[in-house]
Structure formats: structure tokens, C-alpha cells
Amino acid sequence: MKKRVLGNSGLEVSAIGLGCMGLSYGYGPATDKADAIKLIRTAFERGVTFFDSAEAYAQGANEALLGEALAPFRDEVVIATKFGFEGGDVQKGVNSKPDNIRAVTDAALKRLRTDRIDLLYQHRVDPEVPMEDVAGAVKDLIAQGKVKHFGLSEAGAQSIRRAHAVQPVAALQSEYSMWWREPEKEILPLLEELGIGFVPFSPLGKGFLTGAIDATTNFDKTDFRNVVPRFSEENRKANQRLVDVLKQIAAGMNATPAQIALAWLLAQKPWIAPIPGTTKLHRLEENVGAAAVELTAQNLRDIEAALASIAVQGDRYPAHLQARVGK
């Protein structure tokens, strides 16, 4: 597995990371613990060194899972986690008060069975807490050795600048993929200017770009895609065109649609490291394989032309969640 450095931070990670949320939260029932540990350890065996969690993923259960799975090779991996929701409960709203940041970090260290968090993100911007106070609290944690690097998630340009002025931001984690390209307008140029790495989550469009989901797919009742406008039956039908184009390109390159979607992200900037999530070993192998797919300049031009002719239908979040991003 190739390695990448996130911006100017010096933080080196595998080109493809593993987003661990779906093992515990968000996409239906939690994965069986033994199976989840096997998947995480298999990822490490395949060269993945970048693992992503959050307090809000099943209120710490995901961190505990990751801590147990990574314990045998803790010093060989980069662990990222997040603070920023009241009690680790997304339903209760945001809380980035410095006292909460400190308490959440101490609890996360215990769950993760470690003495330091390699990359600590603010999960969502808290409009009630000045960004300078948030960055200052993390700066103190870095000085204490509890945290190595500071990150933001789904933050807007002004918040990124304000945070970075107090404590250099190593990475921004936000949604970015072939079917959500909004970061290209303002965020990617800003990250390049400031020397901040980019960690795209949902790089496969919450599974849609794999080609395994169509208009007839039924999601588990606890799967949050049920409330995402882009995943309405009507919009899935309309967005199938994008997957059809992806399948055509992939077939010509002896790759899968998911691998092309990930390779396309890697080709955008050398400081981008996507974190696809999965609960399935065969999908993990497929995602890891994307790091070896080299897209030529002509491939990228062909993909760009194809994407330009497709208007993706549906918002990426319901209104109440959309209100929390880009602040």
C-alpha cells in the first residue's frame, strides 16, 4: 500500500484508510464483534494504517472496538477520532466547549487503549463556541502529549482559517466523491493554500458508486440512508446514469466501479486520503486494490467529460443535518 502525507503536517497515512463507523452505527445493526475485529485486522494486513472513528459512533462503542482490534500493532497505525456532540449523541446536538473536549479526549484514550490520539477532529462546528477556543483546547491537549494532530470535519472556509491560525490543522474530513464535488469550489484551493490534508468520507457515495445499490434496494429500517433525499427511490433511478458510466470505464480498465471512484479521488491531489467504510471482507479487498489503479491523464479527461453530462439528483443530507455542515 502506498503512503501519503496529509498536507504540511508530516502525518503519514496509507493512501486508502478505513472508515469504521458502519461497523457499529449508521448503516443498520452493528457488525458481530469478532467479525468486525477480523475486518479491521485484515485491513492492517493489507497495508491500511489509517483508521477512523468518533465518540458519536454508537456513543464510544466504535472506539472501544477499534482499540481492541488495533491493540497488537498500535504503534504501526494512525488512529483518528472525533469530539463534538453532546454525550456522543448526534440527536442531542453539538458541544465543543473546551471542558467537553478535554473530557471526551480522556474517555476516548481509555476506550482506544492508547496514550495518544494521532488525529483528533472536531466532528461538526459548534456555532456557540468560538473556533479559537476549540483550537486552543486541542493545542493544549497536543502540548500534554494526549493528541498528535488537530483536524476539522465538514467545516467551512472561515472556520478552517480561524482554527488554523491558533493550531495548525493537519486534515479536513468532509464528504467528497464523484457524486459530491462541492469541495472543489472553495475548500480544496484553501487546503492547498494552507497546507492541510484532505480525508474524504463517503468516497463511494455511501455505497451507491459501487453499483450494488439501485432503485429496488431496500435498506434496513435503522439505516440512515432512508432519510437521505439522494437515496429516494426516484433519485436512485435518476442517478443510475452515473453508475452506468462508471461501470463502462471500469470494464475498460479491468477494475470495479468502486476502484475507479477511489482512484479518481487519489488522482485529484497527492494529499488526499479517502476512508471508505465497509463491513465485508471482499469489499475491503476491493477498496484496498484501488490504490494500485493508475488513471492516466486521458482516463481522467474521459471521466471528467462523462461526469459533466450528468446532474446528480437529490440533496446529500436531510435539512436538519445539512444545517450542521459547511459552517
Secondary structure, DSSP 8 states (H G I E B T S, - for coil): --EEE-TTS--EEESS-EE-GGGTSSBSS---HHHHHHHHHHHHHTT--EEE--TTTTTTHHHHHHHHHHGGGGGGSEEEEEE-BGGG-GGG-B---HHHHHHHHHHHHHHTTSS-EEEEEESS--TTS-HHHHHHHHHHHHHTTSEEEEEEES--HHHHHHHHHHS-EEEEEEE-BTTB-GGGTTHHHHHHHHT-EEEEESTTTTTGGGT---TT----TTBGGGG-GGGSHHHHHHHHHHHHHHHHHHHTTT--HHHHHHHHHHHH-TTB----B-S-HHHHHHHHHGGG----HHHHHHHHHHHHT----S-SS-HHHHTTS--
